[in-house]
């Protein structure tokens, strides 16, 4: 007798599918469907999920967010069309458009030669983010980093000497901000604007090691 076809809900899921569901939970939190504690609890279940049935269990009561037996395209959900990075690049591939979205969980690092869009959205829970702009190609001299549904984790930004940093639009609900960029070096390079809401964790902005000292002497 032919074997019974497997129920699509029992199919194993990939890390991309888990990341997609985490992004859906972030949207649900932003809409007020679940609170921060529920988000943290459900995110843990997503990370431990093995099948689509497991993933649906955390979405079943959220309108329009159930994935059912469909395949999930996490790249479509989390980012815009992408371009190829240059040599020395480390991290996820950046988009060619105006927005780079860093969602889900895990460490995210951009360094070396990469294209920086005008807007970068940082989300996720407990995720570390490190963006090094010193060798990057800027689409715009002003780069806005918006923290959106971001809970915990460390964010580090390395800017070239001559950069200006603005943090007046950033709300920190717990955690701390350490801006090590000397204002005497500003006005000749990029402008980094931090905005949005970051709940706990830390934010560090600095120059490359030794570069400011070399410029001042």
C-alpha positions as CSV (number, residue, x, y, z in Angstrom):
1,X,0.0,0.0,0.0
2,X,1.3,3.5,-0.8
3,X,2.5,5.5,2.2
4,X,0.2,8.2,3.6
5,X,1.3,11.7,2.6
6,X,2.7,13.7,5.5
7,X,0.5,16.5,6.9
8,X,2.0,19.8,5.8
9,X,1.7,21.0,9.4
10,X,4.2,18.2,10.4
11,X,6.9,19.4,8.0
12,X,10.1,20.5,9.6
13,X,10.9,24.2,9.7
14,X,14.1,26.1,8.9
15,X,15.8,29.0,10.6
16,X,14.4,31.3,7.9
17,X,10.9,30.2,8.8
18,X,11.6,30.8,12.5
19,X,12.9,34.2,11.7
20,X,9.8,35.0,9.7
21,X,7.5,34.1,12.6
22,X,9.6,36.1,15.0
23,X,9.1,39.1,12.7
24,X,5.3,38.5,12.7
25,X,5.4,38.5,16.5
26,X,7.2,41.8,16.5
27,X,4.5,43.2,14.3
28,X,1.8,41.8,16.6
29,X,3.6,43.5,19.6
30,X,3.7,46.8,17.7
31,X,0.0,46.6,17.1
32,X,-0.8,45.9,20.7
33,X,-2.1,42.3,20.1
34,X,0.4,40.9,22.6
35,X,2.5,42.5,25.3
36,X,6.3,42.3,25.9
37,X,6.0,39.3,28.3
38,X,3.9,37.4,25.8
39,X,6.3,38.2,23.0
40,X,9.3,36.9,25.1
41,X,7.4,33.7,25.9
42,X,6.3,33.1,22.3
43,X,9.7,33.9,20.9
44,X,11.2,31.1,23.1
45,X,8.7,28.7,21.6
46,X,9.5,29.8,18.1
47,X,13.3,29.2,18.6
48,X,12.5,25.7,19.9
49,X,10.0,24.9,17.2
50,X,10.6,21.8,15.0
51,X,7.4,21.7,12.8
52,X,5.0,24.2,11.2
53,X,2.4,23.0,13.7
54,X,4.7,24.3,16.5
55,X,5.0,27.7,14.8
56,X,1.2,27.9,14.2
57,X,0.7,27.3,18.0
58,X,2.2,30.7,18.7
59,X,0.2,32.5,16.0
60,X,-3.2,30.8,16.1
61,X,-4.9,33.5,18.1
62,X,-3.4,36.4,16.2
63,X,-5.6,37.6,13.3
64,X,-4.1,37.1,9.9
65,X,-0.7,35.7,11.1
66,X,-1.2,32.0,10.8
67,X,1.2,30.4,8.3
68,X,-0.8,27.1,7.9
69,X,0.8,24.7,5.5
70,X,2.3,27.4,3.2
71,X,6.0,27.7,2.6
72,X,7.5,30.9,4.2
73,X,9.7,33.3,2.3
74,X,11.5,35.0,5.2
75,X,13.6,37.1,2.8
76,X,10.4,38.7,1.4
77,X,9.0,39.3,4.9
78,X,12.1,40.8,6.5
79,X,14.1,42.6,3.9
80,X,13.8,44.4,0.6
81,X,15.6,43.4,-2.7
82,X,19.3,42.9,-2.1
83,X,22.6,43.8,-3.8
84,X,25.9,41.9,-3.7
85,X,28.3,43.0,-1.0
86,X,31.9,43.9,-1.7
87,X,35.1,42.3,-0.3
88,X,35.6,42.5,3.4
89,X,31.9,42.4,4.1
90,X,30.5,40.4,7.0
91,X,26.8,39.9,7.8
92,X,23.5,39.7,6.1
93,X,23.2,41.1,2.5
94,X,22.0,44.8,2.5
95,X,19.2,46.0,0.3
96,X,19.6,48.3,-2.7
97,X,16.5,50.3,-1.7
98,X,16.0,52.8,1.1
99,X,15.5,50.5,4.1
100,X,17.6,47.8,5.8
101,X,15.5,45.8,8.4
102,X,17.4,43.8,11.0
103,X,14.7,41.7,12.7
104,X,14.4,38.4,14.6
105,X,17.1,37.0,16.9
106,X,20.9,36.4,16.8
107,X,23.9,38.6,16.1
108,X,23.9,40.9,13.1
109,X,27.3,42.4,11.9
110,X,28.0,44.8,9.0
111,X,31.6,45.8,8.4
112,X,34.1,46.4,5.6
113,X,32.7,47.5,2.3
114,X,28.9,47.5,2.3
115,X,26.2,49.9,1.1
116,X,24.3,51.8,3.8
117,X,20.7,52.9,3.0
118,X,19.3,56.1,4.5
119,X,17.1,54.1,7.0
120,X,18.1,51.1,9.1
121,X,15.4,49.4,11.4
122,X,16.7,47.4,14.3
123,X,14.3,45.0,16.0
124,X,14.4,41.6,17.8
125,X,14.8,40.5,21.3
126,X,18.2,40.0,22.9
127,X,19.9,40.4,19.6
128,X,23.3,42.1,19.3
129,X,23.8,44.5,16.4
130,X,27.2,45.9,15.3
131,X,27.4,48.3,12.3
132,X,30.8,49.6,11.2
133,X,30.4,52.6,8.8
134,X,34.1,53.4,8.5
135,X,34.6,51.7,5.0
136,X,30.9,51.7,4.0
137,X,29.4,53.4,0.9
138,X,26.6,55.8,2.0
139,X,23.5,56.3,-0.1
140,X,22.9,59.5,2.0
141,X,25.1,61.5,4.3
142,X,22.4,61.2,6.9
143,X,21.7,57.7,8.2
144,X,18.8,57.1,10.5
145,X,18.7,54.0,12.8
146,X,15.3,53.4,14.2
147,X,14.8,51.0,17.1
148,X,11.5,49.3,16.6
149,X,10.2,46.5,18.8
150,X,13.7,46.0,20.1
151,X,14.1,44.4,23.5
152,X,17.5,43.9,25.2
153,X,20.7,43.2,23.5
154,X,23.7,45.5,22.6
155,X,23.9,47.8,19.7
156,X,27.3,49.2,18.6
157,X,27.9,51.8,15.9
158,X,31.4,52.7,14.6
159,X,31.5,56.0,12.7
160,X,34.3,57.7,10.8
161,X,36.1,60.7,12.3
162,X,34.2,63.8,11.3
163,X,30.8,62.3,11.9
164,X,28.0,63.9,13.8
165,X,25.8,61.8,16.1
166,X,22.3,62.7,17.3
167,X,20.6,60.7,20.0
168,X,17.9,63.2,21.1
169,X,15.2,61.3,19.3
170,X,16.0,57.9,21.0
171,X,14.0,56.7,23.9
172,X,15.8,54.3,26.3
173,X,13.4,52.4,28.6
174,X,16.1,50.8,30.8
175,X,19.6,50.2,29.7
176,X,22.1,52.9,28.8
177,X,23.6,54.9,25.9
178,X,27.4,55.6,25.7
179,X,28.3,58.1,23.0
180,X,32.1,58.3,22.7
181,X,32.1,60.4,19.6
182,X,33.8,63.7,20.4
183,X,31.7,66.6,19.1
184,X,34.9,68.4,18.1
185,X,35.2,65.9,15.2
186,X,31.7,66.5,13.8
187,X,30.6,68.4,10.7
188,X,32.8,66.8,8.1
189,X,31.3,63.4,7.6
190,X,28.2,61.4,8.0
191,X,25.4,62.2,10.4
192,X,24.1,59.3,12.4
193,X,20.6,59.8,13.9
194,X,19.3,57.3,16.5
195,X,15.5,57.3,17.0
196,X,12.7,55.0,18.1
197,X,12.4,53.1,21.4
198,X,14.9,50.6,22.8
199,X,13.8,48.7,25.9
200,X,16.8,47.7,28.0
201,X,20.1,46.7,26.7
202,X,22.9,49.1,25.7
203,X,23.9,51.5,22.8
204,X,27.5,52.4,22.1
205,X,28.6,54.9,19.5
206,X,32.4,55.3,18.9
207,X,35.1,56.0,16.4
208,X,37.5,53.3,15.2
209,X,40.2,52.6,17.8
210,X,42.9,55.2,17.8
211,X,41.5,57.2,14.9
212,X,40.2,60.2,16.9
213,X,43.5,60.5,18.7
214,X,45.4,60.5,15.4
215,X,43.2,63.2,14.0
216,X,43.5,65.5,17.0
217,X,47.3,65.4,17.2
